[in-house]
Amino acid sequence: MRILRVAQKVYPDVVGGGPYHVHALSRDQAAMGHDVTVLTIGEDGPRREERDGYTVIRRPATAELLGNDISVGVARFLRQADDYDVVHAHSHLYFSTNLAALKRRLDSTPLAITNHGLYSQSAPEWVFRLYLRSLGRATFNTADAAFCYTVEDASRLREVGVRSDIHVVSNGIDETRFSPEGPARSGIAGDPAVVFVGRLVEGKRPGDALAAIETVRETHPNARLWFVGTGPLRTELEDRVAEHGLDDAVGFLGEVDYEAMPAVYRAADLFVLPSRAEGLPRTVLEALSTGTPVVTSDLTQIRSVVDGAGVTVPVGNQEGFASAIDDLADDEERYARYSEQGRERIAEEYSWSATARKTTTHLAALCGADPLTDEPVSD
């Protein structure tokens, strides 16, 4: 197949679960023998490069709306892109995906869209609820297929009126890399040592993690919280740390290269993610695969993954997050059971190789190609 992947962001230009998903899928499909091109937005002007077996084409941003880069260059490229077998766009929340849907209305190239999460972390939820029932729904309905990580997210798409074929393809990670065996990152200390991994933005609610660790310190004075990631809230969080005298309780590691992340999880006792909205975060899967129990928001699509391998807490319940961290830190038997169960669940249900294989099979079905070769399927 000749696959055109439309993605607003791609690793290593941008670190994060979605950008890495785009990179890893493109890399592995290229290794299968497919011709993969990733169309993305870059800050350094029009550029083309070959890497890891696939092609990256960057076009500069022209404007920005609610943190969403809009690129005339992407629109021009899509208008002329008539020699691909299938277009695979990532996240309905980006203008580039809206453009891919417009292209599908104008020609016959099949379009698939991966839903990485229904709501963005960069604007109020009501804005995206309105968007989902208008342009977002129209974008999905133009696609020949939509991919969701969970049955719950697939049901939510149906609830907002999406009529396209929906396939559930679980997010996955490389459980051989994210394993308990291997070096742990030095410097991550604490009893317990708790890590938050993600962008420091309102939607991820890092302030809840900070409030929780402050409470936990009343019963576990050596507890420490480590923020891994960057974002606009960092200065505000640092100010709160200073004001509350938590300099010895909170550390900011900044952006950590993805290749170094297994060592971060191994060094941690617990992983915390208080987000108001998520798809199926790679960070949760990575922590569990490494044997690190998790404490996350009680989101429908995350609940079944975390059950028996961590604790879910209602969004915004800072005391609940503190209590969950306290309980896991005090119960060695429960902690060990959760650690083992999380590792087993990832190996059985969330393998990256299965994610890549299933996604490729569905894309091939849209254009009548063999998912394991670059040849058409014979009748």
C-alpha positions as CSV (number, residue, x, y, z in Angstrom):
1,M,0.0,0.0,0.0
2,R,0.9,3.6,-0.5
3,I,-0.2,5.2,2.8
4,L,-0.5,8.9,3.4
5,R,-0.6,9.5,7.1
6,V,-1.9,13.0,8.1
7,A,-0.8,13.9,11.6
8,Q,-0.5,17.3,13.2
9,K,2.5,16.1,15.3
10,V,5.0,13.4,15.0
11,Y,7.8,12.1,17.2
12,P,10.6,13.1,17.8
13,D,9.5,16.6,16.8
14,V,7.0,16.4,19.6
15,V,7.1,14.1,22.5
16,G,3.9,12.5,23.6
17,G,1.7,9.4,23.2
18,G,-0.1,10.5,20.0
19,P,3.1,11.7,18.1
20,Y,4.9,8.5,19.1
21,H,2.0,6.3,17.9
22,V,2.2,8.0,14.5
23,H,6.0,7.4,14.3
24,A,5.9,3.8,15.5
25,L,3.0,2.8,13.2
26,S,4.7,4.5,10.2
27,R,8.0,2.8,11.0
28,D,6.5,-0.7,11.4
29,Q,4.3,-0.4,8.3
30,A,7.3,0.6,6.3
31,A,9.1,-2.5,7.7
32,M,6.2,-4.6,6.4
33,G,6.9,-3.3,2.9
34,H,4.4,-0.5,2.6
35,D,5.2,3.0,1.3
36,V,4.4,5.4,4.1
37,T,4.4,9.2,4.0
38,V,3.6,11.4,7.0
39,L,2.2,14.8,6.3
40,T,2.7,17.1,9.3
41,I,3.1,20.7,10.4
42,G,6.6,21.9,11.2
43,E,8.1,25.2,12.4
44,D,11.0,25.2,10.0
45,G,9.2,25.7,6.7
46,P,8.6,23.2,3.9
47,R,10.8,20.2,4.3
48,R,11.0,16.6,3.3
49,E,13.1,13.9,4.9
50,E,13.5,10.1,4.9
51,R,13.8,8.4,8.3
52,D,13.1,4.9,9.8
53,G,11.9,3.7,6.5
54,Y,9.2,6.3,5.9
55,T,8.9,9.8,4.5
56,V,8.1,12.9,6.5
57,I,6.7,16.0,4.7
58,R,6.4,19.2,6.8
59,R,4.5,22.3,5.9
60,P,4.6,25.5,8.0
61,A,1.7,26.7,10.1
62,T,-0.2,29.7,8.7
63,A,-2.4,30.5,11.7
64,E,-3.5,29.2,15.1
65,L,-6.9,28.7,16.7
66,L,-7.3,27.3,20.2
67,G,-3.8,25.8,20.1
68,N,-4.6,24.2,16.7
69,D,-2.2,25.0,13.9
70,I,-3.8,25.7,10.6
71,S,-1.6,25.2,7.5
72,V,-2.4,26.3,3.9
73,G,0.6,24.1,2.8
74,V,-1.1,21.0,4.2
75,A,-4.3,21.9,2.3
76,R,-2.3,22.4,-1.0
77,F,-0.5,19.1,-0.6
78,L,-3.7,17.2,0.1
79,R,-5.4,18.7,-2.9
80,Q,-2.7,17.3,-5.2
81,A,-2.2,14.0,-3.4
82,D,-3.9,11.7,-5.8
83,D,-1.4,8.7,-6.0
84,Y,-2.0,7.2,-2.5
85,D,-4.0,4.0,-1.9
86,V,-5.4,5.2,1.5
87,V,-5.2,8.3,3.7
88,H,-4.9,7.7,7.5
89,A,-5.5,10.8,9.6
90,H,-4.9,11.1,13.3
91,S,-7.4,12.8,15.7
92,H,-10.5,14.6,14.6
93,L,-9.5,17.5,16.8
94,Y,-6.9,18.9,14.3
95,F,-7.6,21.1,11.3
96,S,-5.4,18.9,9.2
97,T,-7.8,16.0,9.7
98,N,-10.7,18.2,8.7
99,L,-8.8,18.9,5.5
100,A,-8.3,15.2,5.0
101,A,-12.1,14.7,5.3
102,L,-12.6,17.5,2.7
103,K,-10.2,15.7,0.4
104,R,-12.3,12.5,0.8
105,R,-15.4,14.4,-0.3
106,L,-13.6,15.5,-3.5
107,D,-12.0,12.2,-4.6
108,S,-12.2,8.4,-4.1
109,T,-9.1,7.8,-2.0
110,P,-10.4,5.9,1.2
111,L,-9.9,7.7,4.5
112,A,-9.5,6.3,8.0
113,I,-9.4,8.4,11.1
114,T,-7.9,7.3,14.5
115,N,-9.7,8.8,17.5
116,H,-6.9,9.5,20.1
117,G,-9.5,10.9,22.5
118,L,-12.7,12.7,22.1
119,Y,-11.8,15.9,23.9
120,S,-8.7,18.2,23.8
121,Q,-6.7,19.3,26.8
122,S,-6.3,22.8,25.4
123,A,-9.8,24.2,25.7
124,P,-13.0,23.9,27.8
125,E,-14.9,20.6,27.3
126,W,-18.1,22.4,26.2
127,V,-16.3,23.8,23.2
128,F,-15.4,20.3,22.0
129,R,-18.9,18.9,22.8
130,L,-20.2,21.5,20.4
131,Y,-17.5,20.7,17.9
132,L,-18.2,17.0,18.1
133,R,-21.9,17.5,17.2
134,S,-21.0,19.7,14.2
135,L,-17.7,19.7,12.3
136,G,-16.2,16.8,14.3
137,R,-19.1,14.5,13.5
138,A,-19.1,15.6,9.9
139,T,-15.4,14.8,9.7
140,F,-15.9,11.3,11.1
141,N,-18.9,10.7,8.9
142,T,-16.8,11.5,5.8
143,A,-14.3,8.8,6.7
144,D,-14.6,5.2,5.4
145,A,-13.5,3.9,8.8
146,A,-12.8,5.2,12.3
147,F,-10.5,3.5,14.8
148,C,-11.1,3.8,18.5
149,Y,-9.0,2.4,21.3
150,T,-11.9,1.2,23.4
151,V,-15.4,-0.1,23.1
152,E,-16.5,2.8,25.3
153,D,-15.1,5.4,22.9
154,A,-16.7,3.7,20.0
155,S,-20.1,3.9,21.8
156,R,-19.5,7.6,22.5
157,L,-18.9,8.2,18.8
158,R,-22.2,6.5,18.0
159,E,-23.9,8.6,20.6
160,V,-22.9,11.8,18.9
161,G,-24.2,10.5,15.5
162,V,-21.1,9.0,13.8
163,R,-22.3,6.6,11.2
164,S,-19.0,5.4,9.6
165,D,-17.7,2.0,10.2
166,I,-15.9,1.9,13.6
167,H,-13.2,-0.6,14.5
168,V,-11.9,-1.0,18.0
169,V,-8.1,-1.3,17.9
170,S,-6.5,-1.0,21.3
171,N,-3.6,1.3,21.9
172,G,-0.5,-0.8,22.6
173,I,3.1,-0.5,23.7
174,D,6.3,-2.5,23.4
175,E,6.1,-4.6,26.6
176,T,9.6,-5.9,26.0
177,R,11.0,-2.4,26.4
178,F,8.6,-1.3,29.1
179,S,9.4,-4.1,31.6
180,P,10.5,-4.2,35.2
181,E,13.9,-5.5,34.2
182,G,16.5,-3.0,33.3
183,P,18.1,0.2,34.7
184,A,16.2,2.7,36.8
185,R,16.7,6.4,36.4
186,S,19.0,7.7,39.1
187,G,17.8,10.7,41.1
188,I,14.1,9.7,41.3
189,A,13.7,9.2,45.0
190,G,10.9,9.2,47.5
191,D,8.9,6.9,49.8
192,P,6.8,6.6,47.8
193,A,8.2,8.1,44.6
194,V,5.3,9.2,42.5
195,V,5.5,10.3,38.8
196,F,3.2,12.4,36.7
197,V,4.0,12.0,32.9
198,G,2.3,14.3,30.5
199,R,1.9,17.9,29.3
200,L,1.5,20.4,32.1
201,V,-1.8,21.7,30.8
202,E,-5.2,22.3,32.5
203,G,-6.8,19.2,31.0
204,K,-4.2,16.9,32.6
205,R,-4.9,18.6,36.0
206,P,-1.3,18.4,37.3
207,G,-2.3,20.7,40.2
208,D,-4.4,17.8,41.6
209,A,-1.3,15.7,41.7
210,L,0.5,18.4,43.5
211,A,-2.3,18.9,46.0
212,A,-2.4,15.1,46.6
213,I,1.3,14.8,47.4
214,E,1.0,17.7,49.8
215,T,-1.6,15.7,51.8
216,V,0.3,12.5,51.4
217,R,3.3,14.1,53.1
218,E,1.3,14.3,56.3
219,T,1.5,10.5,56.7
220,H,4.5,9.8,54.4
221,P,6.9,12.7,55.0
222,N,9.4,11.3,52.5
223,A,6.9,11.1,49.6
224,R,8.0,12.9,46.5
225,L,6.3,13.8,43.3
226,W,8.1,14.1,40.0
227,F,6.7,15.9,37.0
228,V,7.8,14.6,33.6
229,G,6.9,16.9,30.8
230,T,6.6,20.5,29.9
231,G,3.7,22.9,29.3
232,P,2.3,26.3,30.2
233,L,1.4,25.5,33.8
234,R,5.0,24.7,34.8
235,T,5.7,28.2,36.2
236,E,2.4,28.2,38.1
237,L,3.2,24.8,39.6
238,E,6.7,25.9,40.6
239,D,5.3,29.0,42.3
240,R,2.9,26.8,44.3
241,V,5.7,24.5,45.3
242,A,7.7,27.5,46.6
243,E,4.7,29.0,48.4
244,H,3.8,25.8,50.2
245,G,7.4,24.9,51.1
246,L,7.5,21.8,49.0
247,D,10.8,22.2,47.4
248,D,12.1,18.9,48.9
249,A,8.8,17.1,47.9
250,V,8.4,18.0,44.2
251,G,10.8,17.7,41.3
252,F,10.5,18.9,37.7
253,L,12.3,16.7,35.2
254,G,11.1,18.5,32.0
255,E,10.9,16.6,28.8
256,V,12.5,13.2,28.8
257,D,13.4,11.4,25.6
258,Y,11.0,8.5,24.9
259,E,13.8,6.0,24.7
260,A,14.7,6.9,28.4
261,M,11.1,6.6,29.7
262,P,11.3,2.9,30.8
263,A,14.0,3.8,33.3
264,V,11.7,6.6,34.7
265,Y,8.8,4.2,35.4
266,R,11.2,1.6,36.9
267,A,12.4,4.3,39.4
268,A,8.9,5.2,40.5
269,D,6.7,3.4,43.0
270,L,3.5,4.9,41.6
271,F,2.2,6.7,38.5
272,V,-0.5,9.3,38.8
273,L,-2.7,10.9,36.1
274,P,-5.6,13.1,37.3
275,S,-6.8,14.1,33.7
276,R,-10.3,15.3,33.1
277,A,-10.3,13.6,29.6
278,E,-8.2,11.0,27.8
279,G,-8.3,8.4,25.1
280,L,-6.4,5.4,26.2
281,P,-3.1,7.0,27.4
282,R,0.1,5.3,26.5
283,T,1.5,6.5,29.7
284,V,-0.9,4.4,31.7
285,L,-0.1,1.3,29.6
286,E,3.7,2.0,29.9
287,A,3.5,2.3,33.7
288,L,1.5,-0.9,34.1
289,S,3.8,-2.8,31.7
290,T,6.8,-1.7,33.8
291,G,5.1,-3.1,36.9
292,T,4.3,0.3,38.4
293,P,0.7,0.6,39.8
294,V,-1.3,3.6,38.7
295,V,-3.7,6.1,40.3
296,T,-5.9,7.7,37.6
297,S,-9.1,9.6,37.0
298,D,-12.1,7.4,36.9
299,L,-12.7,7.7,33.1
300,T,-14.9,5.1,31.5
301,Q,-12.4,4.1,28.9
302,I,-9.6,3.7,31.4
303,R,-11.5,1.9,34.2
304,S,-11.3,-1.6,32.8
305,V,-7.5,-1.3,32.1
306,V,-6.8,-0.1,35.6
307,D,-9.1,-2.4,37.5
308,G,-7.0,-4.8,39.6
309,A,-3.8,-3.0,38.7
310,G,-4.4,0.4,40.2
311,V,-7.0,2.8,41.6
312,T,-9.4,5.2,39.8
313,V,-10.6,8.4,41.5
314,P,-13.3,10.8,40.4
315,V,-12.0,13.7,38.4
316,G,-11.0,16.6,40.7
317,N,-11.1,14.6,43.9
318,Q,-7.8,15.7,45.4
319,E,-8.4,14.0,48.7
320,G,-9.3,10.8,46.8
321,F,-6.0,10.8,44.9
322,A,-4.1,11.4,48.2
323,S,-6.0,8.5,49.9
324,A,-5.3,6.1,47.0
325,I,-1.6,6.9,47.1
326,D,-1.5,6.5,50.9
327,D,-3.3,3.2,50.7
328,L,-1.0,1.7,48.0
329,A,2.1,2.9,49.8
330,D,1.0,1.2,53.0
331,D,-0.3,-2.2,51.6
332,E,2.7,-4.2,50.3
333,E,0.6,-7.2,49.4
334,R,-1.9,-5.2,47.4
335,Y,0.9,-3.3,45.8
336,A,2.6,-6.5,44.7
337,R,-0.6,-7.9,43.3
338,Y,-1.4,-4.8,41.3
339,S,2.1,-4.7,39.9
340,E,1.9,-8.3,38.7
341,Q,-1.6,-7.9,37.3
342,G,-0.7,-4.8,35.4
343,R,2.2,-6.4,33.7
344,E,0.2,-9.5,32.7
345,R,-2.7,-7.4,31.4
346,I,-0.5,-5.4,29.1
347,A,1.3,-8.5,27.7
348,E,-2.0,-10.2,27.0
349,E,-4.2,-7.3,25.7
350,Y,-2.1,-4.3,24.8
351,S,0.8,-5.4,22.7
352,W,2.0,-2.8,20.2
353,S,2.7,-5.5,17.6
354,A,-1.1,-6.4,17.7
355,T,-2.0,-2.7,17.4
356,A,0.2,-2.2,14.3
357,R,-1.0,-5.5,12.7
358,K,-4.8,-4.8,13.2
359,T,-4.5,-1.2,12.0
360,T,-2.7,-2.2,8.9
361,T,-5.3,-5.0,8.2
362,H,-8.1,-2.5,8.4
363,L,-6.4,0.0,6.1
364,A,-5.6,-2.7,3.6
365,A,-9.3,-3.7,3.5
366,L,-10.3,-0.2,2.5
367,C,-8.2,-0.3,-0.6
368,G,-8.1,-4.0,-1.5
369,A,-4.5,-4.5,-0.6
370,D,-2.6,-7.3,1.3
371,P,-1.7,-6.0,4.8
372,L,1.6,-7.9,4.7
373,T,2.8,-6.9,1.3
374,D,2.7,-4.0,-1.1
375,E,0.6,-6.0,-3.6
376,P,-3.1,-6.0,-4.4
377,V,-5.2,-8.9,-3.1
378,S,-5.9,-11.3,-5.9
379,D,-9.6,-12.2,-6.6
